[in-house]
Amino acid sequence: MKKLQNILLNTMSKKVLGLDIRYDSVSAVLIKNNIKENIIEAHEYVPISDQKDIESIISYSLDIITKKMDITGSVCIASFPSDQISYRNIQVPFKNRKKIKQILPFELETILPFQVENLVIDFNTLTSDDNTNLIVAAVEKAGIQLYLNKLKSFNVNPKIITVGGSAAALCLTELADTPDNFLFVDTGNEKCAVFIVKAGQVYYIRSFKLRSINTTKLESLCLNIKQAIFTFQEIFHLDFQSDVIITTGNGIGETGFEQEMESILGISVKRANLVVDTSVQIKNHPGNYWKPERMDNAFALSLVEIKGLNSLNFNKNAFCLKKYWEENKNALVITGFLTGLVLAISFSTVIIDTYLMGKKLSSVEHKITDLFKTTFPDVKNIVDPLHQMKVKIQNAQKSTLFPGKTHRDIRTIDILYEISRLIPEEIDLEITKFVFGFEDLMLTGNTDTFNSVNKIKSKLEQADFFKKVIISSANIDKDENRVRFKLQIKL
């Protein structure tokens, strides 16, 4: 009888690989899962020092990991570095996920600095009474495809690619005894992420770089946490009080920082240990080589698959129709029959909804046409106003761009911060135009004297972001008795 049970358990078991990939380290946890138990078969932590791009990081780390653990046949759940992802919180007037997918690109066009067609987008809905709040994550398709191709070269085909650190936040929310309102902080050597949990849901994500020029890493971390809380409160118009801050990662230090962090933020701080904290039963303890701050994120990725947690997923190619049909044929036949029955009963409701939706669509089309006429009064032949408007906007964007190496790792807000930090308050300066290109930026403004222009130039040359600052022009405006200048700043 025991032999039969063992055969059944082995037949129904699967291996799950949690693969946490970031720019300063890669960690992997391999769990054997069946209906009876979970066993950590292997785990590995690979620190990254010399490798800078994602391809070399994956090559270096997986070459080590695949030699030390047998990942053949495992289901892989992987993470993508959180600082390479854009996050937005938006609100829509309906809850239907399909409708949300249809309108989401239009909602994001105006609030993301990228073309929506070039992004992979996923979202989670947040429980609310009236409108539906969304937490949206977007990443460039080219980056995800590069990531997938490199993993496939090691025979790793991830079922899910999610936000780095988000799996641990999910596990703490759904599998651990945590309060309804808390902060989860995932720390790296240079980059960190904050996940704000409200009412048992991850409401807000912010990724940032630690700055330690004039402050310690811990002070920089605490400042960014305060900024994240403030921004969250502004977005949702509420007074958020966190009961605890839970941290993981070894970017700040291995011990002793919790007390100092508590004194700065006024919130109790504790370290995560998901093997102990979650309700998931692990038959074998991983041993002394297991360090939670290094392994928790990879362990959490495995739990996403084992416990079926609803995670953001950037791998839109993971679904295989043929395989899914073979695995779920009987269930799909029954579901199809019941769906047909429900559709037949509710057919009249669909007709009414279609009619009402048609009226709404007609109203929206009229509004689009009116907006187009107002924005582009010179265009007389209006055929498809939405398409014509997109073409006009794209042409305007192309006229300001040129090929070359981009500086996507430099954010506009960082450049503005450097400018305001470096230029002394006593200089009488008014910036009238700020154009951020791929390899340079143009700064146009006016000041009191030519000497002030030279001072501004010399101060800006101290910034790490700027290779060279050139005074393109400087002229006196006799009417206003001001010096008008234009600076070209090479990045």
Buried (B, 14 or more C-beta within 10 A) or exposed (E): EEEEEEEEBEEEBEBBBBBBBBBBBBBBBBBBBBEEEBBBBBBBBBEBEEBEEBBEBBBBBBEBBBEEBEBEEBBBBBBBBBBBBBBBBBBBEEEEEEEBEEEBBEBBBEEBEBEBEEBBBBBBBBEEEEEBBBBBBBBBBEBBEBBBEBBEEBEBBBBBBBBBBBBBBBBBBBBBEBEEBBBBBBBBBBBBBBBBBBEBBBBBBBBBBBBEEEEEBBBBBBBBBEEBBEBBBEBBEEEBEBEBBBBBBBBBEEEEBBEBBBEBBEBBBEBBBBBEBBEBEBEEEBEEEBBBBBBBBBBBBBBBBBBEBEBBBBBEEEEEEEEEEEEEEEEEEEEEEEEEEEEEEEEEEEEEEEEEEEEEEEEEEEEBBEEBEEEBEEEEEEEEBBEBBEEBEEEEEEEEEEEEEEBEEBBEEBBEBBBEEBBEEEBEBEBEEBEBBBEBBBBBBBBBEBEBBEBBBEBBEEBEBBEEBEBEEBEEEEEEEBBBBBBBBEB
